[in-house]
Amino acid sequence: MNTINPAQSTIRTALDTDRERLTPERIDERIKVQIASLTEENSSVWTSPDHNRREYVHGFFQYPAMMVPVVQKRIINIIKSAKPDIRNVIDPFMGSATSLVACMEHGLDCYGQDTNPLAVLIGKTKTGPYYVNEIKEKKAFFLMSIENDENTLIEADFAGLNKWFKPSVALELSRIVRAIRLEPNLFIRRFYWVNLAEIVRITSNDRTSTFKLHARPIEEIEVRECSPIKEFRLHINKSIEDLELYRDLLQNGNHLFRDAYRGTKKILLQDSSKKIFTPTGQNNFFDLLITSPPYGDNKTTVTYGQYSYLPLQWINLEDIDPIANKELLATTMEIDTRSLGGKIKKLSENQLNSLYIKSPTFKLVHSKLLFTSNDRVNKVMVFIQDLFNVVEQIFYVMKPNSYQVWTIGNRSVGGVEIPNNQILKEFMAHMGCKLVTQIEREIINKRMAKRNSGSVLMNAEDILIFRKIG
């Protein structure tokens, strides 16, 4: 008869306890408890009005409706501590790569997608390599080449050039463009391009108070004096400092090798409603998703593409992504048209009934929208259909018992509230995901475009954490 000594019994009991502790349900509970504890300690912990939104590399370009870095970090810390075996992350609506940058501090393999080429450029720049020393060594020569340039050729050519840029501004921007093109290192060129994008934004004739393109009054343009070269000098000095700080942060965490990220990073110009990239081409790949989708079609919410239109006119698109081309700049709205809900079409009865089954809340909302214009009804229907397509695509590439963190807000169309949060919950449940917990976050001055009145302020959004049931 075999006997078990007391030491073996103790070890076996400890192992059994660990196995019990690490069940998906136990991990769910850990996440819920930690979030509840943080919220109880400080009711404004998820709002964080005093945070620095431009910390580290987030100051390169002022991207619209950016996710809050410190909030994303708190969520990632909680999930990673509850489930330490997380190795990779996907953000299908990457934007300015706030979530990916936060995940790099944990050494995760990072994957991101976006339909906006400027977002892809920003993401590729923020995620390195971080050739700070080489940039510093080249800075004097680079800036001197700008100052010594006497060429009068304007390097942008598009309808509306003279509307959006004063001749003196266009001339100085062109000199910066030519100096950037002389840089042989692609990664350093991207760093320069992102900084140029911010200078284009602040020196154009566009009002910076809204996300939609809207020219300043003629009398204001005539008296306004700004020098892109002067602004570029100031901005790039600050960006180099920020790049160095972030490089040092990653280096101290042993996440860099020769100034490049040790982990995998892959950023693509891609529509997430059509495809989610995985390096193996197979499903069940990702451990974690962190994202914030649009809250409606970009044309009537946040016009990311229109906001990016002018900067992209001055940037070599081939430096961004192999498939980036001038077709994306065919009109000021082309990029937004390619985003969720951007292409207006009428859903078939079968498509509509299918959405009703997946989300009873959407069925109720749709019945209310029928009393508004057909255009509004179609916009909402197409956006919701595209949103479900993303949810479905995501589901298949996530591992069993992986976690998804969605930051989403509701909107109003024709006086009817569109409860995106509830619709998303129902979509996720339909696909086989469990809502672990949710956080209501107060948001400060998050503008959404409104066709006839500038913008409407949103004051709350939800952070929804799901687990794919394994």
C-alpha positions as CSV (number, residue, x, y, z in Angstrom):
1,M,0.0,0.0,0.0
2,N,1.4,3.4,-1.0
3,T,1.6,6.0,1.6
4,I,1.9,9.8,1.2
5,N,4.2,11.6,3.7
6,P,3.1,14.9,5.2
7,A,5.4,17.0,3.0
8,Q,4.0,15.5,-0.2
9,S,0.5,16.0,1.1
10,T,1.3,19.7,1.7
11,I,2.7,20.2,-1.8
12,R,-0.3,18.5,-3.4
13,T,-2.7,20.6,-1.4
14,A,-0.8,23.8,-2.4
15,L,-0.9,22.7,-6.1
16,D,-4.6,21.9,-5.9
17,T,-5.2,25.4,-4.3
18,D,-3.2,27.1,-7.1
19,R,-5.2,25.2,-9.8
20,E,-8.4,26.3,-8.2
21,R,-7.3,29.8,-7.9
22,L,-6.3,30.0,-11.5
23,T,-9.7,28.8,-13.0
24,P,-11.2,31.3,-15.4
25,E,-13.9,32.1,-12.8
26,R,-11.4,32.8,-10.1
27,I,-9.4,35.1,-12.5
28,D,-12.7,36.9,-13.3
29,E,-13.3,37.4,-9.6
30,R,-9.8,38.8,-9.1
31,I,-10.3,41.4,-11.8
32,K,-13.7,42.4,-10.4
33,V,-12.4,42.7,-6.9
34,Q,-9.3,44.8,-7.9
35,I,-11.4,47.2,-10.0
36,A,-14.0,47.5,-7.3
37,S,-11.3,48.1,-4.7
38,L,-9.6,50.9,-6.7
39,T,-13.0,52.5,-7.4
40,E,-13.9,52.4,-3.7
41,E,-10.6,54.0,-2.7
42,N,-10.9,56.8,-5.2
43,S,-14.2,57.4,-7.1
44,S,-12.4,59.5,-9.8
45,V,-9.6,57.0,-10.4
46,W,-11.0,56.2,-13.9
47,T,-11.6,59.8,-14.8
48,S,-8.1,61.0,-13.8
49,P,-8.6,64.7,-14.7
50,D,-5.1,65.5,-13.5
51,H,-3.3,63.0,-15.7
52,N,-0.8,64.0,-18.3
53,R,-2.4,62.9,-21.6
54,R,0.8,63.9,-23.5
55,E,3.2,61.9,-21.4
56,Y,6.1,60.3,-23.1
57,V,5.5,59.7,-26.8
58,H,1.8,60.7,-26.7
59,G,2.8,64.4,-27.3
60,F,4.2,63.8,-30.8
61,F,0.8,64.5,-32.4
62,Q,-2.5,65.7,-30.9
63,Y,-4.7,62.9,-32.1
64,P,-8.5,63.4,-31.6
65,A,-10.4,61.7,-28.8
66,M,-7.3,59.9,-27.6
67,M,-7.6,57.1,-25.0
68,V,-6.3,58.0,-21.6
69,P,-2.9,56.4,-21.1
70,V,-3.1,56.1,-17.3
71,V,-6.5,54.5,-17.4
72,Q,-5.4,52.0,-19.9
73,K,-2.3,51.2,-17.8
74,R,-4.5,50.6,-14.7
75,I,-6.7,48.1,-16.6
76,I,-3.7,46.3,-18.1
77,N,-2.0,46.1,-14.7
78,I,-5.1,44.5,-13.1
79,I,-5.7,42.0,-15.9
80,K,-2.0,41.1,-16.2
81,S,-1.6,40.6,-12.5
82,A,-4.7,38.4,-12.4
83,K,-3.6,36.4,-15.5
84,P,0.2,36.5,-15.7
85,D,0.4,34.2,-18.7
86,I,-0.9,36.9,-21.1
87,R,1.7,37.3,-23.9
88,N,0.1,39.3,-26.7
89,V,-2.5,42.0,-27.4
90,I,-4.6,43.3,-30.3
91,D,-6.1,46.7,-30.8
92,P,-8.4,46.6,-33.9
93,F,-9.1,50.4,-33.6
94,M,-5.6,51.4,-32.8
95,G,-5.8,55.2,-33.3
96,S,-2.7,56.8,-31.9
97,A,-1.5,53.5,-30.3
98,T,-2.2,54.5,-26.7
99,S,-3.1,50.9,-25.7
100,L,-0.1,49.4,-27.5
101,V,2.4,51.8,-25.9
102,A,0.9,50.9,-22.4
103,C,1.2,47.1,-23.2
104,M,4.8,47.5,-24.3
105,E,5.7,48.4,-20.7
106,H,4.7,44.8,-19.9
107,G,6.7,43.3,-22.7
108,L,3.6,42.1,-24.6
109,D,3.7,41.3,-28.3
110,C,1.6,44.1,-29.8
111,Y,-0.6,44.1,-32.9
112,G,-2.7,47.0,-34.1
113,Q,-4.9,48.0,-37.1
114,D,-6.5,51.1,-38.3
115,T,-8.1,52.5,-41.5
116,N,-6.4,55.9,-41.0
117,P,-2.9,56.1,-42.5
118,L,-1.9,58.9,-40.1
119,A,-2.8,56.6,-37.1
120,V,-0.7,53.9,-38.6
121,L,2.3,56.3,-39.0
122,I,1.9,57.5,-35.4
123,G,1.6,53.9,-34.1
124,K,4.7,52.8,-36.0
125,T,6.6,55.8,-34.7
126,K,5.6,55.4,-31.1
127,T,6.5,51.7,-31.0
128,G,10.0,52.2,-32.2
129,P,12.8,51.5,-32.8
130,Y,14.0,54.4,-30.6
131,Y,17.1,55.7,-32.4
132,V,17.5,58.7,-30.0
133,N,21.3,59.0,-30.2
134,E,21.3,58.9,-34.0
135,I,18.5,61.5,-34.1
136,K,20.5,63.7,-31.8
137,E,23.7,63.3,-33.8
138,K,21.9,64.2,-37.0
139,K,19.7,67.0,-35.6
140,A,22.1,69.9,-36.3
141,F,22.7,68.9,-39.9
142,F,19.0,68.1,-40.5
143,L,17.8,71.5,-39.2
144,M,20.6,73.3,-41.1
145,S,19.5,71.7,-44.4
146,I,16.1,73.2,-43.7
147,E,17.5,76.6,-43.1
148,N,19.8,76.5,-46.1
149,D,17.1,75.4,-48.6
150,E,16.4,78.1,-51.1
151,N,14.2,76.0,-53.4
152,T,10.8,77.6,-53.9
153,L,9.0,74.5,-55.1
154,I,5.9,73.6,-53.2
155,E,5.9,69.9,-52.2
156,A,2.2,69.5,-51.9
157,D,-0.3,69.6,-54.7
158,F,-4.0,69.1,-54.1
159,A,-7.3,71.0,-54.6
160,G,-7.6,73.6,-51.9
161,L,-3.8,74.0,-51.2
162,N,-4.1,77.8,-51.4
163,K,-7.2,77.8,-49.2
164,W,-5.6,75.8,-46.4
165,F,-2.1,77.2,-46.5
166,K,-0.7,80.7,-46.9
167,P,2.1,80.8,-49.5
168,S,4.8,81.5,-46.8
169,V,3.6,78.6,-44.7
170,A,3.5,76.2,-47.8
171,L,7.1,77.3,-48.7
172,E,8.5,76.5,-45.2
173,L,6.6,73.2,-45.0
174,S,8.1,72.2,-48.3
175,R,11.6,72.9,-47.0
176,I,11.0,70.6,-44.1
177,V,9.6,67.9,-46.4
178,R,12.7,68.0,-48.6
179,A,15.0,67.7,-45.6
180,I,13.0,64.7,-44.3
181,R,13.2,62.9,-47.6
182,L,17.0,63.1,-47.5
183,E,17.1,61.0,-44.3
184,P,18.0,57.4,-45.3
185,N,16.7,55.7,-42.2
186,L,13.0,54.9,-42.5
187,F,12.4,54.8,-38.8
188,I,13.9,58.3,-38.3
189,R,12.0,59.6,-41.3
190,R,8.7,58.4,-39.7
191,F,9.7,60.3,-36.5
192,Y,10.2,63.4,-38.6
193,W,6.9,62.9,-40.5
194,V,4.9,62.6,-37.3
195,N,6.4,65.8,-36.0
196,L,5.7,67.5,-39.3
197,A,2.1,66.4,-39.1
198,E,1.6,68.3,-35.9
199,I,3.2,71.4,-37.4
200,V,0.9,71.1,-40.5
201,R,-2.0,70.9,-38.1
202,I,-1.2,74.1,-36.1
203,T,0.1,76.2,-39.0
204,S,-2.7,75.5,-41.6
205,N,-5.7,77.8,-42.0
206,D,-7.9,75.2,-40.4
207,R,-9.5,76.0,-37.1
208,T,-7.9,73.7,-34.5
209,S,-11.0,74.0,-32.2
210,T,-12.9,71.3,-34.1
211,F,-12.1,67.9,-35.7
212,K,-13.8,68.8,-38.9
213,L,-12.0,70.9,-41.5
214,H,-13.2,74.4,-41.1
215,A,-11.3,77.4,-42.4
216,R,-10.5,80.4,-40.2
217,P,-12.1,83.7,-41.2
218,I,-10.3,85.5,-44.0
219,E,-9.5,88.5,-41.9
220,E,-7.9,86.2,-39.3
221,I,-5.9,84.4,-41.9
222,E,-4.5,87.6,-43.3
223,V,-3.1,88.9,-40.0
224,R,-2.0,85.5,-38.7
225,E,1.7,85.0,-38.6
226,C,3.3,81.6,-38.1
227,S,6.5,80.0,-39.1
228,P,6.4,76.2,-39.6
229,I,10.2,76.0,-39.4
230,K,10.3,77.8,-36.1
231,E,7.4,75.7,-34.7
232,F,9.1,72.5,-36.0
233,R,12.3,73.3,-34.3
234,L,10.6,73.8,-30.9
235,H,8.4,70.7,-31.3
236,I,11.0,68.3,-32.4
237,N,13.3,69.2,-29.5
238,K,10.4,68.3,-27.1
239,S,9.7,65.1,-29.1
240,I,13.3,64.0,-28.9
241,E,13.2,64.5,-25.1
242,D,10.0,62.5,-24.9
243,L,11.3,59.7,-27.1
244,E,14.4,59.5,-24.9
245,L,12.3,59.3,-21.7
246,Y,10.2,56.5,-23.1
247,R,13.2,54.6,-24.5
248,D,14.8,54.8,-21.1
249,L,11.6,53.5,-19.5
250,L,11.5,50.5,-21.8
251,Q,15.2,50.0,-21.4
252,N,15.0,49.9,-17.6
253,G,12.3,47.3,-18.0
254,N,14.6,45.2,-20.2
255,H,12.2,45.5,-23.1
256,L,14.7,46.8,-25.6
257,F,17.7,45.4,-27.5
258,R,19.8,47.9,-29.4
259,D,17.1,50.5,-29.1
260,A,14.5,48.2,-30.7
261,Y,11.6,46.5,-28.9
262,R,12.4,42.9,-27.8
263,G,8.8,41.8,-28.4
264,T,6.9,41.5,-31.6
265,K,5.0,44.5,-32.9
266,K,2.9,44.6,-36.0
267,I,0.8,47.6,-37.2
268,L,-1.3,47.5,-40.3
269,L,-3.4,49.8,-42.4
270,Q,-6.5,47.5,-42.4
271,D,-10.3,47.5,-42.0
272,S,-11.1,45.4,-38.9
273,S,-14.6,44.8,-40.1
274,K,-13.1,42.8,-42.9
275,K,-10.1,41.1,-41.4
276,I,-8.1,40.8,-38.2
277,F,-4.4,40.0,-38.8
278,T,-2.8,37.1,-37.0
279,P,0.9,36.2,-37.8
280,T,-0.1,32.5,-38.2
281,G,-3.2,33.2,-40.2
282,Q,-5.1,31.0,-37.8
283,N,-7.7,31.6,-35.1
284,N,-7.4,31.4,-31.3
285,F,-4.2,33.5,-31.3
286,F,-4.6,36.6,-29.0
287,D,-4.6,36.7,-25.2
288,L,-5.9,40.2,-24.8
289,L,-7.8,42.9,-26.6
290,I,-7.7,46.6,-25.6
291,T,-9.6,49.0,-27.8
292,S,-12.0,51.9,-28.2
293,P,-14.2,51.7,-31.4
294,P,-15.9,54.7,-33.0
295,Y,-19.3,55.5,-31.3
296,G,-20.9,56.0,-34.7
297,D,-19.8,56.6,-38.3
298,N,-16.8,59.0,-38.3
299,K,-18.6,61.6,-40.5
300,T,-21.0,62.4,-37.7
301,T,-19.0,61.5,-34.6
302,V,-15.2,62.1,-34.6
303,T,-13.9,62.8,-38.1
304,Y,-10.5,61.2,-37.7
305,G,-9.9,61.0,-41.5
306,Q,-10.9,64.6,-42.2
307,Y,-8.7,65.7,-39.2
308,S,-5.8,63.9,-40.8
309,Y,-6.4,65.0,-44.4
310,L,-4.1,68.1,-44.4
311,P,-1.1,66.5,-42.6
312,L,-1.2,63.5,-45.0
313,Q,-0.9,65.8,-48.0
314,W,2.7,66.6,-47.0
315,I,3.9,63.1,-46.0
316,N,5.3,60.4,-48.3
317,L,2.6,57.7,-48.0
318,E,5.0,54.9,-49.0
319,D,6.8,55.5,-45.7
320,I,3.6,54.7,-43.8
321,D,2.4,51.4,-45.3
322,P,2.7,49.5,-48.6
323,I,-1.0,49.9,-49.4
324,A,-1.3,53.6,-48.5
325,N,-1.9,55.7,-51.6
326,K,-3.4,58.9,-52.9
327,E,-6.8,57.2,-53.3
328,L,-7.2,57.6,-49.6
329,L,-7.0,61.4,-50.1
330,A,-9.3,61.5,-53.1
331,T,-11.7,63.7,-50.9
332,T,-11.5,65.1,-47.4
333,M,-14.0,62.4,-46.4
334,E,-12.5,59.4,-48.1
335,I,-10.8,57.9,-45.0
336,D,-13.9,58.4,-42.9
337,T,-16.0,56.8,-45.6
338,R,-13.8,53.7,-45.3
339,S,-14.4,53.5,-41.5
340,L,-17.2,51.7,-39.7
341,G,-20.6,52.8,-41.0
342,G,-19.0,55.1,-43.6
343,K,-20.6,53.6,-46.7
344,I,-24.3,54.2,-46.6
345,K,-26.4,51.4,-47.9
346,K,-29.7,49.8,-47.0
347,L,-29.5,46.5,-45.1
348,S,-31.6,43.6,-46.4
349,E,-34.5,42.2,-44.4
350,N,-32.4,39.2,-43.6
351,Q,-29.5,41.3,-42.4
352,L,-31.9,43.4,-40.3
353,N,-33.6,40.4,-38.7
354,S,-30.2,38.8,-38.0
355,L,-29.2,42.0,-36.1
356,Y,-32.5,41.8,-34.2
357,I,-31.7,38.3,-33.0
358,K,-28.2,39.3,-31.9
359,S,-29.3,42.5,-30.1
360,P,-32.9,43.0,-28.9
361,T,-31.8,46.5,-27.8
362,F,-30.9,47.3,-31.4
363,K,-34.4,46.1,-32.5
364,L,-36.0,48.6,-30.1
365,V,-33.7,51.4,-31.2
366,H,-34.4,50.8,-34.8
367,S,-38.2,51.0,-34.2
368,K,-37.7,54.4,-32.7
369,L,-35.4,55.6,-35.5
370,L,-38.1,54.8,-38.1
371,F,-39.7,58.1,-37.0
372,T,-36.6,60.0,-38.1
373,S,-35.1,60.4,-41.6
374,N,-34.2,57.4,-43.7
375,D,-30.6,58.8,-44.0
376,R,-30.3,58.6,-40.2
377,V,-31.8,55.2,-40.0
378,N,-29.4,53.8,-42.6
379,K,-26.4,55.4,-41.0
380,V,-27.1,53.7,-37.7
381,M,-28.0,50.3,-39.2
382,V,-24.8,50.2,-41.3
383,F,-22.6,51.2,-38.4
384,I,-24.2,48.6,-36.1
385,Q,-23.8,45.9,-38.8
386,D,-20.1,46.9,-39.2
387,L,-19.6,46.9,-35.5
388,F,-20.9,43.3,-35.3
389,N,-18.7,42.3,-38.1
390,V,-15.7,43.4,-36.0
391,V,-17.0,41.6,-32.9
392,E,-17.3,38.4,-35.0
393,Q,-13.9,38.8,-36.6
394,I,-12.4,39.4,-33.2
395,F,-14.1,36.5,-31.5
396,Y,-12.4,33.9,-33.8
397,V,-8.9,35.2,-33.3
398,M,-9.1,35.4,-29.5
399,K,-8.0,32.4,-27.4
400,P,-10.5,30.6,-25.2
401,N,-10.7,32.5,-21.8
402,S,-8.9,35.5,-23.3
403,Y,-10.0,39.0,-22.2
404,Q,-11.4,41.9,-24.1
405,V,-11.5,45.5,-22.9
406,W,-13.8,47.8,-24.9
407,T,-14.1,51.5,-24.1
408,I,-17.3,52.7,-25.7
409,G,-19.9,55.5,-25.3
410,N,-23.4,56.1,-26.4
411,R,-24.6,58.7,-28.9
412,S,-27.8,60.4,-29.9
413,V,-29.2,60.4,-33.5
414,G,-32.3,62.4,-34.2
415,G,-33.1,62.7,-30.5
416,V,-32.9,58.9,-30.1
417,E,-30.2,57.5,-27.9
418,I,-28.1,54.7,-29.4
419,P,-27.0,52.6,-26.4
420,N,-23.8,51.2,-28.0
421,N,-22.8,49.8,-24.6
422,Q,-25.8,47.6,-24.3
423,I,-25.7,46.6,-28.0
424,L,-22.1,45.6,-27.6
425,K,-22.9,43.5,-24.5
426,E,-25.6,41.6,-26.5
427,F,-23.3,41.1,-29.5
428,M,-20.6,39.7,-27.2
429,A,-23.0,37.4,-25.4
430,H,-24.3,36.2,-28.7
431,M,-20.8,35.2,-29.8
432,G,-20.1,33.4,-26.5
433,C,-18.4,36.0,-24.3
434,K,-19.1,36.8,-20.7
435,L,-19.2,40.3,-19.2
436,V,-16.8,40.2,-16.3
437,T,-17.3,43.8,-15.1
438,Q,-17.8,47.3,-16.3
439,I,-16.6,50.7,-15.3
440,E,-18.5,54.0,-15.9
441,R,-15.9,56.7,-16.6
442,E,-16.6,60.4,-16.6
443,I,-14.9,62.0,-19.6
444,I,-13.8,65.6,-19.9
445,N,-14.7,67.5,-23.0
446,K,-14.8,64.7,-25.5
447,R,-16.1,66.3,-28.6
448,M,-18.1,64.6,-31.3
449,A,-18.8,66.2,-34.7
450,K,-22.3,67.6,-35.2
451,R,-23.1,68.7,-38.7
452,N,-24.7,72.0,-38.0
453,S,-23.5,73.1,-34.6
454,G,-19.8,72.3,-34.2
455,S,-19.7,69.6,-31.6
456,V,-21.6,68.0,-28.8
457,L,-19.9,67.2,-25.5
458,M,-20.0,63.6,-24.2
459,N,-19.7,63.2,-20.5
460,A,-19.5,59.5,-19.9
461,E,-18.3,56.2,-21.4
462,D,-18.1,52.6,-20.3
463,I,-15.1,50.3,-20.0
464,L,-16.5,46.8,-20.6
465,I,-14.3,43.8,-19.8
466,F,-15.3,40.5,-21.3
467,R,-14.0,37.0,-21.3
468,K,-14.3,34.6,-24.2
469,I,-15.8,31.5,-22.6
470,G,-13.4,28.6,-23.1
